[in-house]
Amino acid sequence: MSSSRPKIAIGSVDDSTEELRVALARYFDVVMKGCKDEDELVKIADDADGILVDLLPITAKAIERLPKCKAIVLFTTGYDYVDIAAAEKRRITISYMPDYCVEEVADHAMAMACALMRKMLQANLDIKNGVWDWARLRTIKAFRDSVMGIVGLGRIGSVVALRAKAFGMRVLEFDPYAPPGREKVFGAEAADLDTLLENSDILSLHVPLTKETYHMVGEKQLRLMKKTAYLVNTCRGNVVDQDALYRALKEGWIAGAGLDVLEEEPPNPSDPLIAMPNVIVSPHVAFYSDRSIKEKQSKVVQEFLRVLRGQTPRYGVPHVAFQ
């Protein structure tokens, strides 16, 4: 006998997914599989009312093969990997998680900034190689004499601005979609992108991946930066032209980079960028804390309940770029 309850298909699985499955199972029938591609997703979700994924691409072709689907909920703060237009054509609601892990990503960006500016990578390597000599770390610029440049003054960028101000830094921001005067709330100064690049000691990126932001930091932008500046990227890998970044680091256009996201994840082990001594790389983990995972799980359940009960989603995908 078939169930009368809506069916949810979870197509992305990690260590925390089982807890979410149990929470969803209070209200829905749930099927779960770690899908490698959208074809595998369609196989488990062809009769599903709702789908949950995390960075698994869903194209128009896949959406056409999901006849019962009413809601696609994304585990992530971005939604660049789903064909939004195709979903809207089918009247499928797309929801995402824009306000979870805000503090975590901001903390991660600042941690990378601190490690780079204080030259902790070199200091740690020196000591492990038997060298105890602080003078090898010269020069180190004081935070209170430094400029943090933030691209994207949305939720996460705003929190980074507050943290940078707490460190005594001057903060410049570029976000053409922010309401006029928003930067003043966070003690920042609005600037055009070129001015921000030319003056920043730390460039921190906090934009979604769109056609507008794809490779928005490439050779031209990297050459505008100071030779002593650092790039920190905790948003999306494709916002930065990684080939140009490798050249910039190898040839000394900039001093270093902190990357939580890459154009290819996981990266090819032979990628020369990963091995560079002036690069910090983390495995797309900026979102994570025990607290943020529990928050995300709760919001996912509530969003499915809203949409499948015919209510307005709280986290429906917006139609502006720098939200």
N, C-alpha and C positions, 0 to 999 in steps of 0.2 A: 504494500500500500504506500503510495507516494505521500510525502510530507506536504502540509499546507504552508509551511514556513518558508520565507524567502531563503535563497541559497547565496552564500558568499564564497567566492573562489579566491584564495590567497595564493598569488603566484610568485611571491618573493619570501624566502625563508632565511632566518638567521637564529642566533641563540635565544632571542627574546620572543620569537613568533609563537611558540607554544602557549605562552601566557595569554597572548592576544587571541589565539584560537579558542581557548577556554572561555574568555570573556565574551567573544562573539557568539559562541555556542549557546549562550543563555537565551538568545533571541533568534538565531538563524541556524540553518543547516550549513555546515562549513566543510569545504574540501581544501586541502593545502598541499602544495608541491613546490619545490624550488625549481622554477622553470628556467631553462637556458635561453629560450627565445619565445616570441609571440605565438609560434605554432604550438608549442607545448602548452602555453597559457590557454589557447583556444580549446584544446582538447579537454582541459579540466573545467573550462568556464563557458562552454557553448550553451548550457542551460542555466547559467547563473544570473541572478538578479543584480548582483554587485560584485565588483572585482577590486582587489587590493594588491598594489604592486609597489616596488621600490626600485626606481631606475631601470626597470625592464621596458624597453621601447614598445609602444603600442601604436601601430600605423593605421591608416584608413582601411587597409586591406583586412587587418585583424578585426577592427570595429564592425565591419560589415558581416563578420562571421559570429557575432555575438547578439543573436536576435532578441534575447530576453533582457539584456543588460540595461539597467536604469541608472546605475551609479558606478563610477570608477573613482576610488579614493586612493590617493598617493601618499605614501609614507613620508614624503620629502617636502622641503620648503620651496622647491621648484617644480615646474611642470613641463619642461622643455622636451621631454621624451615621449609625450603623448600628442597625437594629432587632434588638437582641440577643435578645429573646424569640422573634422569628420564626426567627432562626438556630438557637437552641437547640431549637426545635420540630422543625426539620429535621435536627438533629444535626450542624450545621455548626460547626466550631470557629472562634472569633473570637480572633485574637491581635493585640496592639498592641505599641508600643515604649516602655514606661514609663521605662526607665532609660538612654535615649540623650539627648543634648543637655542633660543636667542642669546641667552647669557653664556651658554656653553661655547658657541661659535665665537662670540666676542672674546671670551677668555682665551680660547685657543689662538686667535689672531694676535692678542696681546702677548701671550706666552712666546709665540714665534718671534714677534718683534723684539721682545726682551732678550731672547737667546741670541738673535742676530746682532743687535746693537751692542750687547755686552760681550760679544765674541766668545760665547760659551762653548761652541763647537771646537774652536781652535784651542781654548784653554784645556778642555777635557782631553783632547787628543794629545796635546803636549805632555800633560801629566802622565797619561797612560804610556807615553813613549819615554818617560824618565826625565822630562824637561820641566823644571820648576823655575819659571822666569816670567814675571808679570810684564816686563818691558816688551816682550815679543807681541803683546796684544795692542800696543800703541797703533793708531790712536782710537780712543773711545770717546764719543761725544755724549755729553750729559743729556738726559731726557728733557730737562727744562730749557735746554738750548736747541731743541729739535722740533721738527715739524712733522706731524702725522697728516698724510693726505688720504682722505677716504673717498672712494668712488662708490656712490650709492648710499644715500642717507636714509635708508629705510629702517626697519626694525633693528636689524643687527648692526648696520653702520652707525646708527644713533647711539647704541650702547657702547660700541667701540670708541666713539667720540667722547663719551662721558669718562671712560677708563683712561683714554689718552690725556684728557684734561686733568684727571686726578694725578697723573704722572708729571704734570707741569708742562705738557707739550702744547705748542700752538697747533691748532687743528684747522686744516683746509678741507673743504668738501666740494664735490661735484656731483650734482644730481638734477638734471633738467626737469624731472617730474615731481620734485619736492615742492610743496607750497611755498611761496615767497615768505622769507623770514623764519622758516622752520629751523634753519641752522643756528639761529640765535638762541633757541631754546636749549641747545646743547653746547653753547659756547664756541661754536665753530664759525668759520668765515667762508662764505660762498666764493668760488673761483671757477674760471673756465678750466677745461681739462689741461691745456698746455701749461698754464700758470701753475696749476697744482703739481704737475709732473716735474716742472723745473725747480720747484721749491721744497719738495717733500724729502725728508730723510727716510721715512717709511711710507710706502704706498700700499694701502690695504684695500682689497677689492671686495665689494658686497653687492653685486648685481646678479639678477637672474640671467640665464643663457637665452638670448633671443637672436634674431637676425641682426639686430642693432648692436648687440654686445659681443657677438662672435669675433674673436681675435681683436677686441677693441684695444688690447695692449699688444702691439707688435713692434717691429723694428723702429718705426718712426717714434713711437711713444717711449720706448726704452732708451733711445738715443737722447731724448730730451731730459732724462733723469740725471741726477748727480752721479758721479763715479763712486761716491761714498754711500749712495742710497740703497735701500733694500726693498724688495717686493714681497708682499705677503698675500697669498691667494687662498681663501677658504670658501669660495663660492662655487664656481664651476671651472673645470680645467680648460675648456675651450674658450673661455674669456681671454686667455693668454695664448699667443702664438708660441708654442713651446720650442720650436726650432729657433725662432728669433731670441727667445730667452736664453737658450743654451749658448748662442753666439755672444749675447750680451755678457753673460757670466764668464765665458772663456776668454773674451777679448777685453774684459774690464770696463764695459760701459756702465755697469752697476756693480755693487760690492757683494751682493748675495741675495738669496731668496728663501722664503719659507712657504712650502706648498703642501696643503692638505688634499688638494685635488689635482688631477693630471688629465691630459687629453686622452690617454689610454689607461684604464684602470681594470685590473692591476697592470703596472707597467711591464714592458719587456725587461727582463733582468739585465740585458746588455745595454739598456738606454744609458748613454753617457751622462745625462743630466743627473741621474740618481746618484752616481758615484762622485759627483763634484764636492770638494771639501767645504765649499761656501754655500751649500744647499741643505736645508732641513726638509725632509719629506715625512709625512705621516699618512696612514692609510685611510683617508676620507673618514676620519674619526672625530672631527671637530664637533659634530652634532651630539656626541655621546656623553651622558652621565646616567647614573641609576635613576635620577629624578626625571631627566628628559624622556627616557624610554617609557616610564610609567605615564607621564603626561601624554605622550603620543598615543599610547594604547587607549587611554580613556577617550581622547578626542576622535580617534578612528571609530570606535564603537558608537559614540553619540552621533557622528556624522552619517553613518549608515542608517541609524534609526531615523534621523530626520528625513533623509532623502527617500527612503523606502516607505515611509509613512506619508509621503506627499508634502512634506514641509520644506520650507526654504533652507538650503544648506547654509551653515555658518561660514564655511571656508570655501565657497565656490570660487573657481578660478576667475580672477579679474581680467580686465581688458586693457591694462596699462603696463608699461614695461618695467619701471623701477619700483613697483609696489613694495 
